[in-house]
Amino acid sequence: MKKTRVVVVDDSALVRSLLAEIINRQRDMECVGTANDPLIAREMIRELNPDVITLDVEMPRMDGIEFLGRLMRLRPMPVLMISTLTERGAEVTLRALELGAVDFVAKPRIGLADGIKDLADQIVEKIRIAAAAHIRRASPATGGPAAGASAAGAVSPPLKLLGRVSTEKLICIGSSTGGTEAVKEILIHMPADSPGIVITQHMPAGFTTSFAARLDGLCQITVKEAAHGERILPGHAYIAPGGKQFRIDRSGANYVAVVEDGQPVNRHMPSVEVLFHSCAQVVGPNAFGIMLTGMGNDGAKAMREMKDAGSYNYVQDEASCVVFGMPREAIQHGAADEVLPLTAIAPALLARLSRSGSDRYRV
């Protein structure tokens, strides 16, 4: 069996040792080297040609973000970020995902050794996902991905709406690995008076607030973390809080957000399955489903429930996905009405909305 070769880059000797031990316990991977700063890592990558690197953010001589930007321009490869679970850590992690990192693991601020050991299963799973991910070379002009999601700092104008869309319409989005940039690609094109949008992106608690704030600064619509009991409004996008389950309910004529503690579904909290199932039950034929890049099968069954209830569903195609797991499962469940490249989904959605009544969208 060919093993996944991993280089660990972290300025903490303890973290390097723990990660190497976790990796070397797996039958299908090996830690072929460790480095305490990016300059040493650069030479190690040239010499060892690893399949995946794990990368810390705060390191001497060159921080992880600067190193990642250079790496993705010159030698694109799968990178798993090792982040700190803080507000600052969340913001930096989102920038890393924007630059092309596949995913991240949030290491604890206290009880570091025990915390990393508790994360062992998550770490090795994400290394496996990263090894199989579709990696794109970064654009030299912006530092962001050259294809697929919009490059960092290059925000396209939203589509414009002529007329009105029924407040009964609701756009429901599910995503996981690679999804932060994919969700951004959808939302930056949405006009200020678009239908309400509800989103489940697999993220831990502490990161979704920063994710929503980052998108809110880029989009014409208002983007926020969902709060329990609030009304779902047109021109707004609501992101499921990390560590909670998020679903839609009705209060009279209005859709309202339900944010609650609960059990993981398909091992996830928030879970796309929970959101999409509620959309099938509550929104029915007024829903538009969108399944974006991600590993696993979360949401596929419920997306088929949405289709059976009358929704119209878009699924991201394999070529534009970082990981094709969730979209593939949705297609295999017969949930997709259209399978499209990421950049074609928002225009197709708005064109279909225009045909649903007298409303018209244009670029």
N, C-alpha and C positions, 0 to 999 in steps of 0.2 A: 504494500500500500504506500503510495506517494504521500509523504507528510507535508502539511502546510508549514513553511518555514517562516518564523516570526522573529523580528528584531524589536526589542523593547527599548524605548527611549524615555528616560525619566531621571531627574536629578537626585531622586531619593534612592539611596542604596537599598533601603528596606523594600520599597515598592518594586524596584528592579528584581530583587531576590524573590519576592512573593509572586510576581507575575511569571517569572521564569519557571518557578516551581509548579504553578498552576498549569502552565502551557505544557511542560514536559511530562506531566501526569497523563496527558491525553495520548491515545494510541495514534491519532491522525495528525498530530502537530508536534513541532519542536521549536524551542527557543534557540536560534543559532547565534545570537549575540545580544549584548546589552550595551547601551551607551548612556553616559550621564549628561551629554549636551548634544545639540544638533550638529555641530561641526564634526565631532567624532562619529555621529550617526551617519553623516553624509558619506564619509569614507567607508564605513561598514556596509552601507547599502550598495555602494559600488563593488565592494569586494565579495559580499555574500549573496547579493541578488535575492533578497527575501520575497516571499509572497505577500506578506502583510507586515506593517509596523504598528505598534502601539505608541502613542505620542502624548507626552505631558505638555501642558501649556506653559507654565512658568519655569524657565530653565535659564542657566547662565549663558552668557555670550550671544545667544540668539533665542528669542522666545519661540514657542511652538507654532504660533500663528505665522510669523514671518517665514519660518522654515517650511511650514506646510504650503504656503503660497509659492515659494520657490520650487518645492518638490513637485507640485501639481502642474507647474508650467514646464519643467524640464524632464521629469521622469514620473509621470502619473502612475500611482500605485494605490492599493487599498490601505487606508489609514483609519485606525480606531483611536479616537481621542480619549484620553484619561483626564477627566475634568474634576474640578472641585465643586461640591454642591453648595454654591453661594450665588447671590444675584450676579456678581461680577463673573463668576465661573459660567453661569448660564449665558450671559451676553457673549463671552468669548467663544463658548462652544457653538453658538448659533453662527458666529462668523466662520468658525472652522468648517461647519457643514456647508456654508455658502461657498467656501473655497474648494470643496470637494471631498472632505472627509466622509467616509461612509456612515459612521455612527459614533456614539460616545458611551462611556461608562462614567457615572458620577461617583467618585470615591468620597468616603466620609471625611469630615473634618476632624473628628475625634475617634479614637479606637481604630486607627488606621489598619493595623495588622488584621484584627478580627473582621473589620469591615470588608477588606479586600477578599479575605477568605470566604466570607458570606456571599460575595459577588462572583465567586469562581465560575459557577454554571453560566451566569449571564455573560461573563467575559469570554469564555471559550465558545459559546454559541455565537456571539457577535464577531469573533475572529473567523469562524467558519463562514458566516454570512458575508463578511468583508472579502474573504478569499474568492468568493464566487460572484462578487458584485461587478457591475458594468462601470468601469472607470473612464472618465473623459479627461482629455488634456484641458488645462485651464487656459482661458483667453489671456494673452500677454497684456492686453489693454486694460482689463478690469480685475484680473486675478480670479474671476469666477469661472464656472464651467463654460466651456466653449460651445456646448450643445445641450439641448434639453431645456432645463429651467433657465430663466433669464439670468444673465450674468450679473454679478454684484455691481450695483451702482448704475446699471443700464436698465431703467424701468420704462417699459413701453406705456404709452398712454392708454387709459381705459377705453373700452368701447362706449359709445354714446347711445342713450335711450331716447327714442321719440315715442311719446305716448306713455301709457301706464300699464303695469303688470298687476294682475290680481294679487292682493295680499295673501291669498290662499296658497300661492306657489312657494315652494321651499326647496333650496338646494342643499343636498346632504353629501358630505365628503368624508371619505375614510382613507387613511394613509399610515405608513410606518417607515421602514428604513428608506432614506432618500426623500422622505415626504415633506420635510420642511421647505426645501426649495421647490418641490412640485406644487405644494399648496400656494406658495407665493406666486408661482407662474399663473395659477388660476385667478387669484384674488386681485392682482395688479390690473387685470383687464376688466374688472367688474365696475360698472357705473354706479354713481352714488345712490341711484334709485332702483338698484337691482333687487330681486327678491331676497328675503332673508337667507342666510347661509349658516349651516351648523356643521361643525368639523370635529372629528376625532382623529388626532394624530398621536400615535404611541409616544408618550414622553413621561418622564417621572415628575413627581411633585417638585416645584421649585423652578422648573424650566418653562412651563406653559405661559406663565405671566410675562416673562421676557419675550417669548415667541410672539405672543399677541401684540405686545407693545412695539416690537420691531416691525411687524406687518402693518400695524396702524399708521406708522410713520411713512410707509411706502405706498399705501393704497388710498384711493378716493373714497372707498367705503370705510366705515368705522369697524375696526377689528378689536375684540376684547375677549378676555377669558370669561366663559359663561358663569353666571351666578344663579343660584337656586331661586326659582320663582319669577325670574324676570321675563318680560314679554319679548318674543322674537320679532324684531322689527325689520322691515325692508331697509336696504342700504347698510345693513350690519352683518358682520360675521362673528360667530360665537365659537370659541375653541374650548373643547373639553378640558377641565383642569386635570393636571397630572395627579394620579392617586385616587381619583373619584370616577364614578360611573355617570355618564351624561346621556340623557334621553329627552325626547320631546313629548309633551302632553298638551291637552287643550284646556282652556279656561274660557268658556263662552265661545266667542268668535275668534279668539286669539290662540296662537301657539305660545307655549311657555316652556322655559328650560327647567328640567329636573336634574339637579346635581346632588348626588347622594353617596354615602359610604356603601360599600357592598363587597361582594366577592369578585375576584378576577374571573373574567369570561374568556375562554380561549387563552388563558394565562395572562390576560391584559386588563389593566384598569388605568385609564379608560379603554373600553373595548368598542371597536367598530360595530360588532354584532349587536350590542345593546342599542346604540344610536340608530342603526339601520332598521332593526326590528321595530322600534318605536315609530320610525318614519313610515314603515309599511302599515302599522296599525292606525296611526293618527292622521297621516298626511295623504296616504293612498295615491290616487292618480294625479294629485297636485305636486308630487315630489319629483325631483330630478336627482338621481344618484350618480356619484362620481367615485370610482375606485382608483386610487393612485398607487404608486410603487410601494412595496413592502414585502417582508418575509412572512410566510405562513399562510393561514387560511381565514384569519379573523375577518368577519363581515361578509364572506362569500354566500353563506346560506341565507343570511338576512337580506342581502341584496337581491337574491332570487325572490324572497318574499315581497320585497318592494316591487319588483317587476310584475309578479302575480297580482299585486294590488293595484297595478295600473301606472306605476312610475315609468319614466324613460331614463335609461342608465347608460353612462359612458364609462369605459374602462381604458386605462392607459395601455398603450401597446408595449411589446417587449423591448423594442429597439430604444425607446426613450426612458425605460425604467432603470433605476439603479439595481433593484431586485424585483423580479417578475413574479414573486410568489403569490401575493394576494390578488393581483389582477388575473393571473393564470387560473387560480381557484374560482374566481367569480365567473370567468368565461366557461370553465368546465361545469359550473352549476347552471349554466344557461341564463345568467343574470344580465349579460351585456346586450344592449341594443346596438351600440357602436363601439368599436375598438379603434382608438385614435392615438396619434402621437400627442405628447403632452401639450405642445404649443397649439394644437388644433382643437383642444377640448373646449376652452372658453368661447371661441368664436362659434363653434358648432352649437353649443348650448344656447347662446344668445340668439343665434339665427332660428333655432327651434322655438324659443320663447316668442319670437316675433311672429312665427307662423301660428302660434296657439290662439292668437286673437288679432286685434288691430294694431298691436304694438310693433314698432320697428326699431331695430338696432343698426347702427352703422359704425364703421371705424372712424 
